[in-house]
Amino acid sequence: MTQPNAPYTVNTYSYTSRYTALDCLNHLSDLGFSSFEMMLMPSHFWPSTSTAGERKAIGRLLEERKIRIETLNQPNLDLNLAAVTPECRDYSCAVVASALELAADWGAFGVVVNPGKSNPVFPTSIEKLTEGFKYSLDTLVPRAAELQVKLIVKNHPLSWLYKGADLLAFFDRYGWANIGLGYDVANAAFGRDPAVEAISLIKEHLSAIYLADTPLSDFRHDPVGGGEVSFEPVADALRRIGYSGPSIFEVVSAEPDRALLESAYYLNRLRWPG
């Protein structure tokens, strides 16, 4: 019989201060989940501080439990691929490159990145942000190609480049080699980007859909069904485009087990595609 939680991928963000990555995978697979987005954080798993033995132990667990890590993610606020200073861009690229190498080791298909940020009080010009982001992509895309891992560029309302149409236009100009898009419906709702329209626009490049809920007055990643996101039209839009990639729960909760299971139950009633 199919596990009721099988269609969903779990981002481990809410578990990063509770479990090591290894213990987290054991725990979540016991709940019935088999697909994961590993959040890279010190004390959970961080490439530069984790040992070779810890890295191999996760690889063994994936084989033993027949589970998989689809994607890797890292702290958004610690990185800026569009930074004005070259030192910050180089540091950010080095962190992402280490995640790409880890993804290749664990058989993950992608590493999630944010296009970068600007100071809202004194914004950097779009020209400078574009220049900085292209600089970082010129560094990372060849490495991603060598490792056969995708860069998954995700919409984020605190980024300078966050709407589906804008991401599509940027990469239509830059090129799509080793690039996919991750579309987060909670981020879209808070950023006032119509999700159904955006999904239709980016359908050829959609590599991951992210699931959480949020009010419109406060930026949150609550359990599905607890905010203003309309999930049924999103499910219909995904069916129309024949989407078959991961549906990733990126729910932030003090009770993450309960939040995940309630979110899965909510979407199962909609016959979520997957």
Buried (B, 14 or more C-beta within 10 A) or exposed (E): EEEEBEBBBBBBBBBBEEBBBBEBBBBBBEBBBBBBBBBBBEEBBBBEEBEEEEBEBBEEBBEEEEBBBBBBBBBBEEBBBBBBEEEBBBBBBBBBBBBBBBBBBBEBBBBBBBBBBBEEEEEBEEEBBBEBBBBBBEBBBEBBBEBEBBBBBBBBBBBBBBBBEBBBEBBEEBEEEBBBBBBBBBBBBBBEBBBBBBBBBBBEBBBBBBBBBBBEEEBBBBBBBBBEBEBEEBBEBBEEBEBEBBBBBBBBBEEBBEBBBBBBBBBEEBEBBB
